[in-house]
Amino acid sequence: MQQASVSEIAQAIAAYVEKNPEAQDTLEGIIQWWLPEAHHQARTAQIKEALNELVAEGLITAHKAKDAQILYRATRRASESDATSREH
């Protein structure tokens, strides 16, 4: 089986957060839960690189949790929070 490219992994992660905008997880959780099985063959370094690309593009954010693990989640767009504020 051919390994997925960093770009393909990034696309899979972006698709996941688009469908699950409240999702938040660690690198290990993303590998286990967010990525299709086809991407499980990818090396952790490739997945980390894909996450870094998505953070750089502003599609996801990375936050250090109290236990020092990094949590990744979809970026909340200013327009989305403004729309939510107007609805309430």
C-alpha positions as CSV (number, residue, x, y, z in Angstrom):
1,M,0.0,0.0,0.0
2,Q,1.3,3.4,-0.9
3,Q,1.7,5.9,1.9
4,A,-0.4,9.0,1.8
5,S,1.3,12.3,1.1
6,V,1.3,15.2,3.6
7,S,-1.1,17.0,1.3
8,E,-3.5,14.1,1.3
9,I,-3.3,13.8,5.1
10,A,-4.0,17.5,5.4
11,Q,-7.0,17.3,3.1
12,A,-8.4,14.4,5.2
13,I,-7.9,16.3,8.5
14,A,-9.5,19.4,6.9
15,A,-12.5,17.4,5.7
16,Y,-12.9,15.9,9.2
17,V,-13.0,19.3,11.0
18,E,-15.4,20.6,8.3
19,K,-17.8,17.9,9.2
20,N,-17.0,18.0,12.9
21,P,-16.4,21.7,13.7
22,E,-16.4,21.1,17.5
23,A,-13.8,18.3,17.3
24,Q,-10.7,18.6,19.4
25,D,-8.0,16.1,19.9
26,T,-4.3,15.3,20.4
27,L,-2.0,14.0,17.6
28,E,-2.6,10.5,18.8
29,G,-6.3,11.0,18.9
30,I,-6.3,12.5,15.4
31,I,-4.4,9.5,14.1
32,Q,-6.8,7.1,15.7
33,W,-10.2,8.9,15.2
34,W,-10.0,11.6,12.5
35,L,-8.1,9.9,9.8
36,P,-9.5,7.2,7.5
37,E,-7.8,3.8,7.8
38,A,-6.0,4.4,4.5
39,H,-4.0,7.1,6.2
40,H,-3.0,5.0,9.3
41,Q,0.0,3.8,7.3
42,A,1.4,7.3,7.3
43,R,4.2,8.1,9.7
44,T,3.5,10.2,12.7
45,A,6.0,12.8,11.4
46,Q,3.9,13.2,8.2
47,I,0.7,13.7,10.1
48,K,2.4,16.2,12.4
49,E,3.7,18.1,9.3
50,A,0.2,18.1,7.8
51,L,-1.2,19.5,11.1
52,N,1.5,22.2,11.1
53,E,0.5,23.2,7.5
54,L,-3.2,23.4,8.5
55,V,-2.2,25.6,11.5
56,A,-0.1,27.8,9.3
57,E,-3.0,28.2,6.9
58,G,-5.3,29.1,9.8
59,L,-7.7,26.1,9.2
60,I,-7.0,24.6,12.6
61,T,-5.5,25.9,15.9
62,A,-3.1,24.2,18.3
63,H,-3.5,24.8,22.1
64,K,-1.4,23.4,24.9
65,A,-3.6,21.6,27.4
66,K,-2.9,21.6,31.2
67,D,-1.1,18.3,30.9
68,A,1.2,19.8,28.2
69,Q,-0.3,17.9,25.3
70,I,-1.1,19.8,22.2
71,L,-4.8,19.8,21.3
72,Y,-5.9,20.6,17.7
73,R,-9.3,22.0,16.7
74,A,-11.0,23.8,13.9
75,T,-10.4,27.6,13.8
76,R,-13.4,29.5,14.8
77,R,-14.0,32.1,12.1
78,A,-14.9,35.6,13.2
79,S,-17.8,35.6,10.8
80,E,-19.2,32.5,12.4
81,S,-19.0,33.9,15.9
82,D,-20.6,37.2,14.7
83,A,-23.5,35.3,13.2
84,T,-24.0,33.3,16.3
85,S,-24.0,36.5,18.4
86,R,-26.6,38.1,16.1
87,E,-28.9,35.0,16.4
88,H,-29.0,35.2,20.2
